[in-house]
Amino acid sequence: MANNEWLVMTDADCAPASDDWLKLLSEKMIDQKEMILGVGLYEKKWSLLNMLIRYETILVALQYLNLAEMGMPYMGVGRNIAYKKSLFNINGGFEKHKETSSGDDDLFVNAVATSQNCTFCMDPKSFTYSLAPKTWKDWIRQKERHYTTGKKYKLMHQIILSSFLASKLLFWIMPFYFLIENIWNQQIQGAIIGTFFAFYFVIAWASIKFKEQLFWFFIPILDFLLILLIIPLGIKSTFFSKNKWA
């Protein structure tokens, strides 16, 4: 029922990073663009769970913003996104996903965003901040809902995301394999160390770009812990999930 063409979405538990939030988003409403992907982060609390949540949020933001820049937008966060009312109505809004318990906004982006009609806003003053889940149980429920959404993405996007996850899993498995098989040498050692520092540099750069305050020496721990948790959660959500909120 909005009177104007551009709609800006956020959540009830979100707060913009600055009073320039809408101004910065509106600066992206140019040319043929019909959708603007924003960045939604979580408030900082110094606990292991909170750091893990914020770390994963950085990884997700890197994925969907970089793919959008490459002309392959696949998702957005409903707590910071803008699109035209006409784009919403022409594509039937959330009608195709009305049976899902969550992720209708995410699936809408996956269905209609293209390299021509989609852009993004990376100015830190345009970010929004939400309250992170306070318990591991709440976070696990949240992730299970997210994974039930992800399996409804376009096949190409599922392959890209699965490849990223597989590469992270191999990164942690291969050193143990080489040690067990006694085939550790300088070339393998150099490749593993080089890959680690390249990944570490990207995450450190992203944490600065997103104005996050992660203890950098925790990054390997957070990455390893995330892999241990999301793989069983992903399997459970894919094969044993129920279509319910919690």
FENVEN-V401748 format. One record per residue. N is the residue number from 1. RES is the residue in three letters. SS is DSSP state (a for helix, b for strand, c for the rest). D_CENTER is the distance of its C-alpha to the mean C-alpha in Angstrom with 2 decimals. Layout:
n = {N	N}
res = {RES	RES}
ss = {SS	SS}
d_center = {D_CENTER	D_CENTER}
This chain:
n = {1	2	3	4	5	6	7	8	9	10	11	12	13	14	15	16	17	18	19	20	21	22	23	24	25	26	27	28	29	30	31	32	33	34	35	36	37	38	39	40	41	42	43	44	45	46	47	48	49	50	51	52	53	54	55	56	57	58	59	60	61	62	63	64	65	66	67	68	69	70	71	72	73	74	75	76	77	78	79	80	81	82	83	84	85	86	87	88	89	90	91	92	93	94	95	96	97	98	99	100	101	102	103	104	105	106	107	108	109	110	111	112	113	114	115	116	117	118	119	120	121	122	123	124	125	126	127	128	129	130	131	132	133	134	135	136	137	138	139	140	141	142	143	144	145	146	147	148	149	150	151	152	153	154	155	156	157	158	159	160	161	162	163	164	165	166	167	168	169	170	171	172	173	174	175	176	177	178	179	180	181	182	183	184	185	186	187	188	189	190	191	192	193	194	195	196	197	198	199	200	201	202	203	204	205	206	207	208	209	210	211	212	213	214	215	216	217	218	219	220	221	222	223	224	225	226	227	228	229	230	231	232	233	234	235	236	237	238	239	240	241	242	243	244	245	246}
res = {MET	ALA	ASN	ASN	GLU	TRP	LEU	VAL	MET	THR	ASP	ALA	ASP	CYS	ALA	PRO	ALA	SER	ASP	ASP	TRP	LEU	LYS	LEU	LEU	SER	GLU	LYS	MET	ILE	ASP	GLN	LYS	GLU	MET	ILE	LEU	GLY	VAL	GLY	LEU	TYR	GLU	LYS	LYS	TRP	SER	LEU	LEU	ASN	MET	LEU	ILE	ARG	TYR	GLU	THR	ILE	LEU	VAL	ALA	LEU	GLN	TYR	LEU	ASN	LEU	ALA	GLU	MET	GLY	MET	PRO	TYR	MET	GLY	VAL	GLY	ARG	ASN	ILE	ALA	TYR	LYS	LYS	SER	LEU	PHE	ASN	ILE	ASN	GLY	GLY	PHE	GLU	LYS	HIS	LYS	GLU	THR	SER	SER	GLY	ASP	ASP	ASP	LEU	PHE	VAL	ASN	ALA	VAL	ALA	THR	SER	GLN	ASN	CYS	THR	PHE	CYS	MET	ASP	PRO	LYS	SER	PHE	THR	TYR	SER	LEU	ALA	PRO	LYS	THR	TRP	LYS	ASP	TRP	ILE	ARG	GLN	LYS	GLU	ARG	HIS	TYR	THR	THR	GLY	LYS	LYS	TYR	LYS	LEU	MET	HIS	GLN	ILE	ILE	LEU	SER	SER	PHE	LEU	ALA	SER	LYS	LEU	LEU	PHE	TRP	ILE	MET	PRO	PHE	TYR	PHE	LEU	ILE	GLU	ASN	ILE	TRP	ASN	GLN	GLN	ILE	GLN	GLY	ALA	ILE	ILE	GLY	THR	PHE	PHE	ALA	PHE	TYR	PHE	VAL	ILE	ALA	TRP	ALA	SER	ILE	LYS	PHE	LYS	GLU	GLN	LEU	PHE	TRP	PHE	PHE	ILE	PRO	ILE	LEU	ASP	PHE	LEU	LEU	ILE	LEU	LEU	ILE	ILE	PRO	LEU	GLY	ILE	LYS	SER	THR	PHE	PHE	SER	LYS	ASN	LYS	TRP	ALA}
ss = {c	c	c	c	c	b	b	b	b	c	c	c	c	b	b	b	c	c	c	c	a	a	a	a	a	a	c	c	c	c	c	c	c	c	b	b	b	c	c	b	b	b	c	c	c	c	c	a	a	a	a	a	a	a	a	a	a	a	a	a	a	a	a	a	a	a	a	a	a	c	c	c	c	c	c	c	c	c	c	c	b	b	b	b	a	a	a	a	a	a	c	c	c	c	a	a	a	c	c	c	c	c	c	a	a	a	a	a	a	a	a	a	c	c	c	c	c	b	b	b	c	c	c	a	a	a	c	b	b	b	c	c	c	c	c	a	a	a	a	a	a	a	a	a	a	a	a	a	a	a	c	c	c	c	a	a	a	a	a	a	a	a	a	a	a	a	a	a	a	a	a	a	a	a	a	a	a	a	a	a	c	c	c	c	c	a	a	a	a	a	a	a	a	a	a	a	a	a	a	a	a	a	a	a	a	a	a	a	a	c	c	c	c	c	c	a	a	a	a	a	a	a	a	a	a	a	a	a	a	a	a	a	a	a	a	a	a	a	a	a	c	c	c	c	c	c}
d_center = {29.34	28.04	30.81	28.90	26.82	23.54	21.41	18.92	16.80	15.69	16.21	19.44	18.15	16.54	18.46	18.14	18.49	21.73	24.29	23.22	19.94	21.54	23.68	20.92	19.07	22.53	23.23	20.70	22.63	24.85	26.42	24.99	21.50	20.70	17.03	15.16	11.43	11.16	9.18	9.08	9.81	12.11	15.80	17.26	19.51	21.09	20.57	19.12	16.85	15.57	15.06	13.18	10.79	10.43	10.24	7.36	5.52	6.99	6.15	2.44	4.37	7.07	6.37	6.17	8.64	10.78	11.14	12.04	14.48	15.87	16.61	14.25	11.80	10.22	7.94	7.73	7.68	11.26	12.04	12.29	13.26	16.69	18.59	22.25	24.15	25.96	22.84	21.95	25.58	26.36	23.59	24.61	21.78	20.26	23.45	22.14	19.69	22.01	22.56	19.04	18.62	15.13	12.45	15.16	13.44	10.43	13.23	15.27	13.00	12.93	16.69	17.88	15.81	17.73	18.35	21.21	20.05	16.55	15.80	13.59	14.64	13.96	16.95	16.42	18.87	16.66	13.82	13.95	14.13	14.11	16.01	14.24	15.80	19.09	19.99	18.73	19.89	17.85	14.61	15.61	16.37	13.05	11.34	14.17	13.56	9.95	11.50	14.39	12.38	10.80	14.40	15.42	13.49	15.96	17.46	16.65	12.87	13.43	15.59	13.34	10.52	13.52	15.14	12.47	12.71	16.46	16.87	15.45	17.78	20.66	20.23	21.17	23.71	25.71	27.31	28.66	29.92	31.70	33.29	34.49	35.90	37.46	36.28	34.80	36.04	35.41	33.52	31.06	30.83	30.22	27.49	25.59	26.12	25.20	21.90	21.15	22.06	20.16	16.90	18.02	18.82	15.48	13.74	16.72	16.56	12.93	13.90	16.84	15.17	12.86	16.01	14.87	17.81	17.05	20.22	19.88	22.17	19.84	17.04	18.78	19.38	15.83	14.69	17.62	17.18	13.59	15.01	17.95	16.12	13.36	15.91	18.45	16.02	14.73	18.42	19.53	17.13	18.05	21.76	22.73	20.51	22.31	21.34	21.55	19.70	20.61}
